[in-house]
């Protein structure tokens, strides 16, 4: 705000009354320098190599057109100075890449009178730019931060855009490139704001780096409540948007961020500002308020607290069972020693509906053809799904359950995850003495008056027909194999089929033709020896790889007597993982 004529007149009268001090710019006869606090420099810092505009503000009318110059010291080139009025002068500067880092004085000269602004500007090693550098009220924007001399780290660096702008996600691509998704509140203060990145206390600031426009987007989501497990129709009424059919997407956020536990089944755009759709909530969807993010092309709109997820009904006749008993071994590359873990677990749960991930997530990969035929090729597609699935509802069946056969009993103790509340039953301190091969176990539930009743599910968990071990080659000590030669391996005893299968694979390298991850896999004959041919392995790039082998068996379909799920299958295997080098 500019001073009124009255206040300006009073300022002049005051100066006349007290007399002009030595060094005042009004005293045009004094050409000496002085430290003057009447000026403010903004922004107060810039990075090496940065071109920027710096504004110097005076607390009274001082600058003169054609007679004002600014000097930022050695290493900073002042390309131009523009006097906008008596209170404002703008300098376009270039900070040279080899300028000295640190605080420096700024010299203001007006009609031969000089004032020195002590330590008014700082040269920093780092700076960055933001693209785009503006957004509307209510808008969600994907921005790119490009740094110079920055050292951003994935998992450690975060960005901040000031009050009223939420940073929904940060992805550090490299030490000098960072992508972020920001959401501007409908009531965020308009105007320029500083942007900074923070990494373990290291802060890099871009002053006036982002502008919030006064133009506003807005929307209302209906309904205001939706129940777990339900399929719900919804409507969005908006203003200032540009919804487009087949280009508008909807995602959901809870207090912890993006949450995919609600599936959007369909979206019908009625016009640029109105749409209708249908969504299905997982039966384990997180309870509470949800934000809705609508995205069309490069436009994003977030509706905070758009609706509330409320609890749905469930029944004990919807309980499924995950049951497994496994042996996992690893062959140490340095010593040839074998580490071993014997695990048994059981979980009683309601399956996620809709399933998660929806539609899988694995790309195409080689599949073995029984028996003794190698499948070798690239694994294409997205690989394993990165979707963050909700935790299913789990149930107690007592303090413990146990696996029982005429040969032994294996007790699984109740464990409750402190973070999620999920209930599981786990064998503690199990060894190979507990894992009896060629055996079939009953599952016995102790029973819980507040959960599942006591029950015995008979002959549901078989173990593999026999223990086994590798004979050759010795896959440790950086064992190296020539890709042009056949790779022959053997194991004993070969007592797997017909109840179980034996599977081996070579993975961890790339398919030479495409650069995609490569995989060789087979279900060998039950004779204790198999070959991956050199004509096949030559298609892989030379690299360290993993060799895995396991004997695997599934149990018959089963379920709790009152459950609608009678297609559960237990699984058991003895697995070995080792390493080798393809050259």
N, C-alpha and C positions, 0 to 999 in steps of 0.2 A: 504494500500500500504506500502511495506517495504522500509526503507531508502536505498538509493544507497550506494555502497562502498565509493564513494567520500564523500557523506554527513555524513556517519558514521565516516570516517576518520577525517573530519572537527570537528565533535562533540568531538572526543577524543582529538584533538589538542586544542580545546577551553578549555576543562576541565583541561588539563595540564598547559595551560597558566594562568588560574585564580586560580588553586589549588582546591582541593576537600574540600567542605564544610562539617562541622560536620553533621552527619546524612545521607550523600549521601551513597547509597548502594555500590557505587564503593569503598568507604572507608571501607574495610572489617574488619578493626581493631576496628571500633566503633560498639558496640553491643547495644547501647542505642536506645530508641524509639523516633520518630519524626513525626510531621504532614507533610505528603508528598503529594503534589498536582500533582505529575507526573503520578499518576495512576487513572484510571477511572473504576468504577464498573458498569456492566450492566448485567441484569436489576437492577435498584436501589432499588427494593422492592420485597417482597414476602409475602404470607399470611400464617396464622396459619395452620399447618398441611401440608403445601405444600412441595413436593420434586421438586427440580429444579436445573438447571445448571446456575451458575453465572460466567461470564467472567470478569477477571481483565486485563485491557490493560495498557501497559506502553508506555510512549512517547519516550523511547529509550530502547535499548536492556538491560534487567535487570534480567529476570528470569533465573534460572539455573535448569537444569534437576537433579532431585533427591535431591535438596537442597532448594526447595521452599515450604512454607506452608502458609496457610491462616486461619485466625480465625475471626469468625463473632460474637463472644461473647456468653454469656450464653443462652441456649435454642435453639441454632442452631448447629446441628451436621454436621461437615464437613466429608463426607464419603470418598472423594478422591479429590486429586488435580492433574491435568494433565497439564504439561508445554508443550504447543504446539511449542513454539519457545521463543526467548528472549523477545518478545513483548506481548505474550499472555499466560495466565494461566487460566484454567477452573476448578472450584470447583463444585462438586456435593454435594448439601446440603439438609438437612431435617430440616425444621422449626417445632419444637415441638409444639403440640397444646396448651401448657401452657407457651410458650415463652412470654416475655414482649413485648407489642406493642409499636412501636415508632422507632425513629431514633437510630442508633448505629454505633460505629466505627468498621472499618475492619482493622485487623492487618496483614501486609505482612512481612514475615520473609524469607530472602534469605541468606544462608550461615552465619547465626548468626547475620546479620544486620536486624534491625527491623524498619519498617515505619508504622505509624498509620494514616489511612485515616479517617479523622474526619467526622462523621455523613454520611458515604458513603452508608449505606444500611438502609432500613426501613422495619419493620415488621408491616403488616396490619392485621386487624381482618378478612377481607374477601379476597377470591380469587376465580377464576373459571377456568374451562378448556373449550376448544372449540373442537368439533368433527363434521366433519372432520376439520383438521387444515391447509388445503391448497386447492387451486383451480387454474384453468387455466384462462388465459386471455380470456375474452369474455364469461366465464361460469357463470351460475346461480347455486347456491349451497344452499341446506337446511342444516343449521348447528344447533347444540345443544350446549347450554351453561349450564354447570352444576356448580353450585356455592357451596361454603362452607362459612357459616355464612353470606350469602347475604340476603337481604330483598327486593327482586324485587316485584313490584306491577303491576298488570294488569292496563293498561291505563295510567301509569305514567312512566314506565321504557322503555328506548330505548337503542339500541346498536349501536356502531360506529366502523367501520373497517378501517377508514382512507381514504386518497385520492384515488379516482378511484374505490372505492367499494361502491355501493349503497345498502342500507338496504331497501328492498322492503316491508318487513313485520316483525313484532315482535309479538310473542304470549307468554305471561307469564303464564306458567302452574302452577308454585308455587313460593314461595320466593326463591327457590334454583334451579329452572329449567326454562329455557327460550329457545324457538325455534325461529329461524330467517331465512328468505330467503334473500340471498345477491346476488347481480349481480356485477361481476367484469368487468369493462370497458376493451375494447380491447387495450386501451393505458394506462392502470393502471401501475404504477411503479412496476416492479417485485421485489420479495424479501420479507423479514419478515416485519411485521408491528404490531404495538400495537393495541389491541382491548380493548374497554372500554364500560361499561354500565353507564348510567346516570339516576338518579331518583331524580327529584326536587333538583338538585345541588349536590347530592351525587354521586361521580364518583368512580368506581372500575375498575382498569386497569390490563389487562393481557399483560405484555410486550412481544414483539415478539411472539404474540399468534396466528398469522395466516400468512401463506406464499402464495404469488402470484407467481405461476410458470411462466416460460418464454414460455412454450407451450401455443399455442393460438387456440381457436375456433373462427369461424367467419361464417357469413351468410348474404345473400342478399334476401330481400322480394320483390316480384313483384306481383301486380302493386304498383305504388308509390302514387296513389290516389284511393279512393273509396267513393261512394256517399251514403248518408243517404237513407235507404229503399231498396238499391240494393242488389241482390245476385251476388257475384263476385267470379270468379276463381282466385286462387293465386298459386304461385310457390315459393319454397324456395331452393336456391342454397347455400350449406354450405361447410365447410372444417373441417376435424378433428372430425366430428360427427358420431353418431352411431344410426341413425334413424331406428326404428323397427315398422313394421305394427302392429296396434292395441295397441301399447304401447306408441306411440308418441302423445302428447297433445299440444294444442296451446291455450294460453290465451293472453289477451290484456290489456295494461296499458296506461293510460293517465297521465296528470300532477298531478292528485289526487290519483293515485294508480290503483289497479286492477279495471277494468271496464267491466262488463258482457253485455254491450249493443251491442255486436257483437256475433252472434251465428256461431260456426263452424259446418257446415253441414256434411262435409266428409273430410277425409285425406287419401291419397294414397301415401305410401312410395315407391318411385321409386328405390332407393338404399340407402346406409348408409348416403349419403350426399345430397340427393335430394328428394323432395316430392312435391306433387301437391294436391290441395284441393279446397273446395268451402265454402264460408262464406256468411252469410246474415247480413247486417247492419240494426239495428233498424231504423225506420223512425224518431226517436228522438235521434239517436246516438250523443254523444258529438262531437262537431267539433274540428278539430285540429290534431296535430301529435299523433301517437300511437307507443308505443313500442310493440314488439312481443316477447313472451316467449315461447320457444319450450322445452319440457321436455320429455326425454326418460329414463325410469328406474331411475337411480340416477344421470343422466346427464341433466343439464339445460343450455340453450343458449338463451341470450337475444339479440334482434336486436333493438338497440335504433333508435327512429324516423324512423321506418320501412316504414310507409305510412301515408298519411293525409286523414282524414275524411272531406269531403266537403258537403255543404248543398244540400238537395234534394228539389224537388218541392212538394207542397201540395195544396189542393183545399178546398174551403169552403163546397163543396158537400161531404166531407169526415168527417164531424163533428158529433160526438156522444155526448150524454148528460148523466151526472151523477146527479141525482136529488133525494134528500131525506129530510124527515121531521121526527124528532125523539124526544122521551122523555127518558132520562136516569135518573134513581133514584138509590140512594145508601142508605142502612139501616145501620146507625152507630151502631157498636157493643157495644159501651159504654153507649150511651144514648137512643138508639132506635129511634132517630130522623132521618128524611128522607131528604137527599139532592136531589136537582132536577136540571137538565139541559135540556132546550128545544132548539133544534138545527134544523136549516133549511139551506140547502146548495145546490148549483148548479154549475157545472163545464161544460164548453163546450170544447171539446178536440178531438184530432185525436187519436184513439186507437193505442196502440203500435203494431207494426208489424215488426218482429215476436212478439207474446205475451210474457209477462214477468210476473212471471217466466214461462219458457218453460216447460210444463209438470207438473206444480203444485209444490208440495213439501210436501203435507200432507201425512202422513202414513195412514194405515187403522185405522178406528175408528168406534165405534158403531153408527148406524143410526136409528132414531126412525121410527117405522112403524105405520102410521095412522091406527086406533087411539087407545089410551089407552094401548098400549103395550110398556113395558120398553125395552130399548136396553142398556145392561150393559156389559162392557168389557175393555180391555186394548187399549190404543192408541199406535200403533207401527209405526216405521218409523222415519223419520227425523223431524217430526213436521212441524211447519210453515217454509216457505222458508226464508233463510237468504240472498237470492240473492239481490244485489243492483241494482234495476231497474232504467232505465233513466226516467226523467220527461217527460211526453207527451207534445206535443205542445197544448197550450190552446188559447182561443180566447175571445175577448171582445164582449159583447152584449149591451154596454152602461154603464152608471154610476151605474145602478141598474137594477134588474129584479124583478118581483113580482109574488106571488101566489095569485090568485083571485078566490073567490067563491061568492055565493049569501049571505054568512054569514059573511065573513071578507076578508081582504087583508093583506098579510104578505110580507113585503118588504125585499129583499136581496141586501145588498150593495156590490159594487165591491171592492175586495181586491187583491193586487198584492204582492206576496212574493218577498222581496228584494233580497234574495239569488238566487232563481231559476227563477224569472220572471213569475211564474205561476199565472194565473188569476182565481179567484174563486169568487162566490157570496155567502154571508153569512148573515143570520139573526142576528141582534144585539139586545141583551137584551130581548130575547123572553121569554114568560111565558106560563103557561097553558091556559091563556086567549087567546093566539094566536093559540094554538093547539086545533082546534075544531074537536072533534071526530065525526065519522059517516058523513064525509064530503068529497067532491071531489073538487080539485083545478085545475084551468087552469094555465099554465105557460105563462107569458107575458114578452117578451123581449123588452126593451126600444129601442134598435137598436144603432149601432155604424157605422158611414160611413167608418171607417177603419177596421171594423170587420163584425159581423153578423147584418143583417138587422132586423128591427122591425117585430115581428111575435107573434101570439098567438097560443099556442099548447093546445088544449082544453081537459079537463077532464083526466089529466095524473097522478095526485097525490091524491090517496085516503088516508084517515086516518083510524085508527082502529075503529071498531064499537063502542067501549065505553072505558072510563077510568076504571081502576080496581085496587084493592089493596088486599094484603094478609090478611086473617083472622086468620089463625093459622098454625103452632105454631108461637110464638113470636121469631123471629130469631135474637136475640141480647142478650147481656149479657153473651156471651160464651155459648149459648144454646147448650146442649150436647145430642146426641142421641146414644142409644145402637145399634150397628150394627146388633145384632141378632134379633131386634124387627122391625116390620113394621114402616115405616116413612109415616105418613098420613098428608097431607097438604090440605088447602082449600083457595079459593080466591073468590072475588065477585066484580062486577057482572060477571056472566059467559055468556057474550054476544059476542062471538068471531066468531064462524062459521056461515055460510059457507064461508064468504068472506075472513076471515083472519084465522090464526092458532094461537094456544097457545102452547108454548114450555117451558119445564123446564129441568134443568140439575143439577147434583151434580158433581163437579170436584175439582181438587187440591190435590188429594191423589194418591196413587199408587195401582196397581193391585197386590194383595198379591202373586199370583203364579209366576209372572215374574218380578215384580219391575217396569214395564212400567207405565207411567201415566194412571190413570183409569178414566172412565167417565160413568155416568148414565144419560140417556136422554130419554125424552118421549114427545109425543104430546097427552095430556090427552083428554078424552071426554069433551064435553062442558057442564059439570054439576057442576063445581066449586069444585070438590074434586078429589084427586088422591093419589095413594099409591106406594111407592118404598118398596118392600118386604125385610124383614130381610134376607131371603135366598139369596137375590141378594147382599145386602149391605155387608154381611159378607165376600164377596170376595175382599173388599177393605181393605187396611191397616188403622189402627186407626190414624187419623190425623185431624187437622183443615181443613175444606173444604169450598168451595164456593157453595152457592145455587143461581141459577139464574132462572128468569121466565120472559117471555115477550110475548106480543101479537104482531103479525107481519102480515103485508099485503103488497103485491106488486101491482103496477098499471098495466094497459094494456100496450102492446108494442106500442111504439110511436117513432117519430123522427121529426126533422125539415123538412119542406116540400120539400126542395131541396137536402136533404142528402141521401146518399146511405145506411145509418144506420137507419133502421126503427124498430129495435128490442130492443131499450132501454126500461128499466122498472124502474120506481121509486120505492122507498121503504119507509115504515113508520112503526114505532113500539113504544110501551111503554115498557120499560125494567126496571127490578128491580134486583139489586145485593145485596146479604146478605151473612152472614157467619154463620157457625155452627161447631160443633166438633163431629166427629165420634169416639166412644170409643169401 
